């Protein structure tokens, strides 16, 4: 059955509301105006051990009007979905722009974009909000039961987070776009406690969030395998030796590498950070405009794309929140920095031509910001397997699953830890170690990348909660990558660092 936008959302008087807002903007001689209606439905269910801990469902709906008048931005938002209320909010947006125009030293000009009349629905099979709450709870309790049955763990917590996002966009130029996206996230985390000493270890399953529906929990990922395997791995981790700090060759699994991509590449190539617009809160970037097409960001095998199109990506859309059609483009090619993430204003100002569609607002009451697309490291065209990569380690580490991280405000100096940390000798895994963090500078790290895995090692990782902006906003984003081999990376012992 073809996916379709929920009928309740389509029953809203979307076109009449848009007409009311845009008529005001047109009459007040706005150079640009757009109108957005957004409805978000979210459910979070948490099970601890053999009991339900939390089940919360929320829904929000609202609208906003954004205009450019006299060369300045104006924005206002509301929740009363009537033409009169929308017209009033539109007038307020124009008044804001007219007031700010007196202070504005640089007139706002937007890069051109075509007009679209379209409907987009993301790629999923089962809308999670059509699935009964009991089925979701039983799924989580079943996972916990499997892990606890091992008698090797003391606590188990599992959860699902489900989101359905619906947006309607209309512009003064003539676009009318309706979109619906579904995304899901789950986790299973176990704890093992040493009763004699009070020492403990935790281990999560590192299942990536996905732009999928409820089918992700029934057939899209092997959750039972994780529940069965984690207890024994956690027991082994408890008795594993602490790492000897030094320089190691390492293979990083995509369940960990996605986060390094996010922090060191994704954020450093956001053009608003490069231009200093986020300096007060989220920071700036070392990847400044003078380095475009010259900075050897990484080794020649490094190819990183930005895209809003990959199937099941968390940042995948039909159109961004400025009405720009989804695209795919190069950010790093042959290891060289060749692109940034843009919205329409920055694309025009910096002479990039068309925006690549990176404007997003997390709710109707927030202004669209330049937000991260799916930023991904391309796999090798060869059938390089994980075993092939590990075979390149005489003495090294294999790092699986994300945990803690730290990076400076220019996205240059960093360190990351992992969930499962395996010692490799002679190309074979020989057990776990603990207290491991890898530390480097962004360009040093990516230039040390000697090999990347083939398509069979490629995984779409990501997060629901990338933060940015004032007032703060969160955005979902995916980072696809293969496993990859890095040479002579500095490894810290986190237990010694914490003393």
C-alpha positions in Angstrom: 0.0 0.0 0.0 1.5 3.4 -1.0 2.5 5.6 1.9 0.4 8.7 2.3 0.2 11.8 4.5 -2.1 11.3 7.4 -5.6 12.3 6.6 -6.0 14.3 9.8 -3.2 16.6 8.8 -4.6 17.0 5.3 -8.0 17.9 6.8 -6.5 21.1 8.2 -7.4 24.2 6.0 -3.7 24.4 4.8 -4.3 26.3 1.6 -6.7 28.8 3.1 -4.3 29.5 5.9 -1.4 30.0 3.5 -3.5 32.3 1.4 -4.3 34.5 4.4 -0.6 34.7 5.4 0.7 35.4 1.9 -1.9 37.9 1.1 -0.7 40.1 4.0 2.9 39.7 2.8 2.0 40.6 -0.7 0.0 43.7 0.3 2.9 44.9 2.5 5.3 44.5 -0.5 7.4 41.8 1.0 10.3 40.6 -1.2 9.9 37.1 0.2 7.4 35.3 2.4 6.9 31.7 3.4 4.3 30.0 5.6 4.8 26.8 7.5 2.4 24.5 9.4 4.0 21.7 11.5 2.5 18.9 13.5 4.8 16.6 15.6 3.8 13.4 17.4 6.3 11.7 19.7 6.1 8.6 21.8 8.7 7.4 24.3 8.4 4.0 26.1 11.0 2.8 28.6 11.2 -0.6 30.3 13.5 -1.3 33.2 14.2 -4.9 34.0 10.7 -6.6 34.0 8.6 -3.5 34.5 7.3 -0.6 32.4 9.0 2.6 33.6 7.7 5.3 31.3 5.1 5.7 28.5 4.6 9.2 27.3 3.0 10.5 24.1 3.0 14.2 23.0 1.7 16.1 20.1 2.3 19.7 19.0 0.9 21.8 16.2 1.5 25.4 15.1 2.4 27.7 12.2 4.8 30.4 11.4 5.2 33.2 8.9 8.7 34.4 7.7 9.2 37.5 5.5 11.8 39.7 4.0 10.8 43.4 4.0 13.0 46.3 3.4 16.0 44.0 3.3 15.4 42.5 6.8 14.0 39.3 8.1 10.8 39.2 10.1 9.3 36.1 11.8 6.3 35.4 14.0 4.4 32.2 15.0 1.1 31.1 16.4 -1.1 28.1 17.2 -4.6 29.2 16.3 -5.2 27.7 12.9 -7.7 30.2 11.6 -7.3 32.6 8.7 -7.8 35.6 10.9 -5.2 34.5 13.4 -2.7 33.6 10.6 -3.2 37.1 9.0 -2.5 38.7 12.4 0.7 36.8 12.8 1.7 37.7 9.3 1.2 41.4 10.0 3.4 40.9 13.1 6.1 39.3 11.1 6.1 42.2 8.7 6.3 44.7 11.6 9.3 42.9 13.0 11.1 43.1 9.6 10.2 46.8 9.3 11.6 47.5 12.7 14.8 45.5 12.2 15.4 47.1 8.8 16.4 50.4 10.6 19.3 48.4 12.2 20.2 46.1 9.3 23.5 46.9 7.6 23.4 44.1 5.1 20.1 43.5 3.0 18.9 40.0 2.9 18.9 38.4 -0.5 18.1 34.7 -1.1 19.4 32.4 -3.8 16.9 31.5 -6.4 14.9 28.3 -6.2 12.2 26.8 -8.5 8.5 26.6 -7.6 7.2 23.2 -6.5 3.8 21.8 -5.9 4.5 18.4 -4.4 3.9 15.8 -1.6 6.7 13.8 0.0 6.4 10.9 2.4 9.6 9.2 3.8 10.4 5.6 3.3 8.7 3.3 5.9 6.2 0.4 6.0 4.3 0.6 9.3 3.4 4.0 10.9 4.5 3.4 14.5 1.4 5.3 15.8 -0.9 2.7 14.3 0.7 0.0 16.5 -0.8 -0.6 19.9 1.0 0.4 23.1 0.8 -3.1 24.5 2.8 -4.5 21.5 5.5 -1.9 22.0 5.7 -2.6 25.8 5.8 -6.4 25.2 8.6 -5.9 22.7 10.8 -4.1 25.3 10.0 -6.5 28.1 10.8 -9.4 25.9 14.2 -8.0 25.2 14.9 -7.4 28.9 13.8 -10.9 29.7 16.2 -12.4 27.2 19.1 -10.4 28.7 18.2 -11.1 32.3 17.7 -14.8 31.7 21.5 -15.1 31.2 22.0 -14.4 35.0 25.1 -12.4 33.9 23.7 -8.9 34.2 22.1 -7.0 37.1 20.0 -4.3 35.3 18.6 -3.9 31.8 16.9 -0.9 30.4 15.4 -0.7 26.9 13.4 2.0 25.2 11.8 3.1 21.9 11.4 6.7 20.7 9.0 7.2 17.8 8.4 10.5 15.9 6.0 11.4 13.1 6.7 14.9 11.6 4.3 16.6 9.2 5.0 19.9 7.5 3.2 22.1 5.0 5.2 24.9 3.3 3.9 27.7 1.0 5.8 30.6 -0.5 4.9 33.9 -2.0 6.6 32.7 -5.2 4.1 29.9 -5.5 5.4 26.7 -3.9 3.0 24.4 -2.0 4.7 21.4 -0.4 3.3 18.8 2.0 5.7 16.4 3.8 5.5 13.5 6.3 8.5 11.9 7.9 8.7 9.0 10.3 11.8 8.1 12.4 12.4 5.6 15.1 15.1 4.9 17.7 15.6 2.1 20.2 18.2 0.9 22.7 19.0 -1.9 25.0 21.6 -1.2 27.7 22.8 -3.7 30.4 24.7 -3.1 33.6 27.0 -5.6 35.5 27.9 -4.8 39.1 30.7 -6.3 41.1 29.0 -6.8 44.5 32.3 -7.0 46.4 33.9 -3.8 45.1 31.0 -1.8 43.7 32.7 -1.5 40.3 30.3 -1.7 37.4 30.3 -1.7 33.6 27.6 -0.9 31.1 27.1 -1.9 27.5 24.6 -0.8 24.9 23.6 -2.5 21.7 24.6 0.4 19.4 21.5 0.0 17.2 21.4 3.0 14.9 18.2 5.2 14.7 16.5 5.1 11.3 14.1 6.8 9.1 11.9 3.8 9.2 8.6 2.7 10.8 7.7 0.0 13.4 9.0 -2.7 11.0 12.5 -1.7 12.2 11.7 -3.5 15.5 10.2 -6.6 14.0 12.3 -7.3 11.0 14.7 -4.4 10.3 17.3 -5.1 12.9 18.2 -8.2 15.1 17.3 -7.0 18.5 17.1 -10.5 20.0 20.7 -11.2 18.9 21.9 -8.2 20.9 19.9 -9.2 24.0 21.5 -12.7 23.8 25.1 -11.5 23.1 25.5 -8.5 25.4 25.5 -10.3 28.8 28.5 -12.5 27.9 30.3 -9.5 26.3 29.7 -7.5 29.4 31.0 -10.2 31.7 34.2 -10.4 29.7 34.5 -6.6 29.8 34.3 -6.6 33.6 37.5 -8.7 33.8 39.3 -7.3 30.8 42.6 -5.4 31.3 42.9 -1.7 31.3 44.6 -0.3 28.1 48.2 0.6 28.1 48.3 4.2 26.6 50.3 4.8 23.4 49.9 4.8 19.7 47.9 2.1 18.0 46.6 1.1 14.6 42.8 0.9 15.0 39.8 -0.2 13.0 36.7 1.7 13.8 33.3 0.2 13.3 30.6 2.4 11.7 28.6 2.2 14.9 31.4 4.4 16.4 32.8 6.2 13.4 29.4 7.9 12.6 29.8 10.1 15.7 33.4 11.1 14.7 32.1 12.1 11.3 29.3 14.1 12.9 31.5 16.1 15.2 34.7 16.6 13.2 33.3 16.8 9.6 29.6 17.5 9.9 29.9 20.5 12.2 33.1 21.9 10.8 31.5 22.2 7.3 28.4 24.1 8.4 28.8 27.4 6.7 27.1 29.4 9.4 29.8 28.2 11.8 32.5 29.0 9.3 31.1 32.5 9.0 30.9 33.0 12.8 27.1 33.0 13.1 27.1 30.3 15.7 30.2 31.5 17.6 28.2 32.6 20.7 26.8 29.1 21.3 27.8 26.2 19.1 31.3 27.5 18.1 33.1 28.2 14.8 35.2 26.0 12.5 38.8 25.5 11.5 37.6 24.7 7.9 37.4 28.4 6.9 36.5 29.7 3.4 40.1 30.3 2.4 40.7 26.6 2.7 38.0 25.6 0.2 39.5 23.5 -2.6 42.9 23.5 -1.0 42.7 21.9 2.5 43.8 18.3 2.6 41.2 17.3 5.1 42.0 13.6 4.9 43.7 10.9 2.9 43.1 10.6 -0.8 40.7 7.7 -0.3 38.3 10.0 1.7 35.1 10.9 -0.1 32.4 12.6 2.0 29.0 13.6 0.7 26.2 15.8 2.0 22.8 14.6 1.0 19.1 14.9 1.8 18.1 12.0 -0.3 19.4 8.6 1.0 16.7 6.2 1.8 16.0 5.9 5.6 18.2 8.8 6.4 17.2 10.9 9.5 17.9 14.1 7.6 16.3 12.9 4.4 13.5 15.1 3.1 11.8 16.0 -0.2 12.4 19.7 0.4 14.0 21.8 3.2 12.2 24.4 5.2 13.0 27.1 2.6 11.4 25.1 -0.2 14.6 23.9 -1.7 14.5 20.5 -3.3 16.7 17.7 -1.8 20.1 17.2 -3.3 23.4 15.3 -2.9 26.8 16.9 -3.2 30.5 16.5 -2.4 31.9 18.0 0.8 35.3 16.2 0.7 36.6 14.6 -2.5 39.9 12.8 -2.8 40.6 14.0 0.8 40.2 17.7 -0.2 37.6 20.1 1.2 35.3 21.0 -1.7 31.9 22.0 -0.3 29.9 23.3 2.6 26.3 23.1 3.9 24.2 26.0 2.8 20.9 27.8 3.2 19.5 30.3 0.6 20.8 33.4 2.2 24.4 32.1 2.7 24.4 30.5 -0.8 23.7 33.9 -2.4 26.0 35.9 -0.1 29.0 33.7 -0.6 28.5 33.3 -4.4 27.7 29.5 -4.3 24.7 30.0 -6.5 21.9 27.6 -5.5 21.3 26.5 -1.9 21.9 22.8 -1.3 18.8 22.6 0.9 20.1 22.7 4.5 17.5 24.8 6.2 15.5 23.1 9.0 13.4 24.2 12.0 12.5 21.6 14.7 9.0 23.2 15.3 6.7 25.8 13.8 7.7 28.3 16.4 11.4 28.3 15.5 13.2 30.0 12.6 14.8 27.7 10.1 18.5 27.4 10.6 21.2 25.9 8.5 21.2 22.4 9.8 23.2 19.3 9.0 22.2 17.0 6.1 23.1 13.3 6.0 27.0 13.6 6.0 28.5 10.3 5.0 31.8 8.7 4.2 31.7 6.7 1.0 32.6 3.0 1.1 35.3 1.4 -1.0 34.2 0.2 -4.5 36.1 -3.0 -3.6 34.6 -5.8 -1.6 36.8 -5.1 1.4 35.5 -6.9 4.5 35.9 -6.2 8.2 38.2 -9.3 8.3 40.3 -7.7 5.6 40.7 -4.5 7.6 41.5 -6.4 10.8 44.1 -8.4 9.0 46.0 -5.1 8.6 46.6 -5.0 12.4 49.6 -6.7 13.8 48.8 -5.1 17.2 45.8 -2.8 17.4 42.3 -2.2 18.5 38.8 -2.6 17.0 36.3 -0.1 18.4 32.5 -0.7 18.3 29.6 1.5 19.4 29.6 5.1 20.5 29.8 6.3 24.1 31.4 9.6 25.3 33.1 12.3 23.3 34.8 15.6 23.6 35.7 18.2 20.9 36.7 21.8 20.9 34.6 24.6 19.6 36.4 24.8 16.3 35.9 21.0 15.8 39.6 20.4 15.6 40.9 18.6 18.8 38.9 15.7 20.0 38.7 12.4 21.8 36.1 9.6 21.6 35.4 6.4 23.5 33.4 3.3 22.6 31.1 0.6 23.9 33.1 -2.5 23.0 36.9 -2.3 22.7 38.6 -5.3 21.3 42.3 -6.1 21.3 43.6 -7.3 17.9 46.8 -9.4 17.4 47.9 -10.8 14.1 44.8 -9.7 12.5 42.5 -11.6 15.0 40.3 -10.4 17.9 41.8 -11.8 21.1 39.6 -10.3 23.8 38.4 -7.0 25.2 40.2 -4.1 26.9 38.7 -1.2 28.7 39.3 2.5 29.6 40.1 3.3 26.0 39.7 6.7 24.3 41.2 7.7 20.9 42.5 11.2 20.6 43.6 13.3 17.6 43.3 16.5 15.6 40.6 16.3 12.9 43.0 16.6 9.8 45.7 14.4 11.4 43.0 11.7 12.1 41.5 11.7 8.7 44.8 11.8 6.9 45.8 8.7 8.9 43.0 6.7 7.3 44.6 4.0 5.2 41.6 1.9 4.1 37.8 1.8 4.2 35.6 -1.2 4.0 33.3 -2.1 1.1 29.6 -1.8 0.9 29.0 -4.9 3.1 30.5 -3.0 6.1 28.5 0.2 5.5 25.9 1.3 8.1 23.7 4.3 8.5 24.3 5.6 12.0 23.1 8.9 13.5 21.2 10.7 16.2 17.9 12.4 17.0 19.2 15.3 19.0 21.9 17.4 17.3 21.7 20.7 19.1 22.3 24.2 17.7 20.9 27.8 17.7 19.5 30.2 20.2 16.8 29.5 21.2 18.1 26.0 21.1 16.8 23.5 18.4 17.5 19.8 17.9 17.7 18.0 14.5 17.9 14.4 13.5 20.8 13.5 11.3 22.3 10.3 9.7 25.9 9.6 8.9 26.6 6.6 6.8 30.1 5.0 6.8 32.0 1.8 6.4 34.4 0.3 8.9 37.8 2.1 8.4 41.5 1.5 9.3 43.6 4.3 10.9 47.3 4.2 11.5 49.1 5.2 14.7 46.3 7.0 16.6 47.0 8.2 20.1 45.2 6.0 22.7 44.5 7.4 26.2 43.7 5.4 29.3 40.5 7.1 30.6 40.9 5.7 34.1 44.4 7.3 34.4 43.1 10.5 32.9 40.4 10.7 35.5 42.7 10.4 38.5 
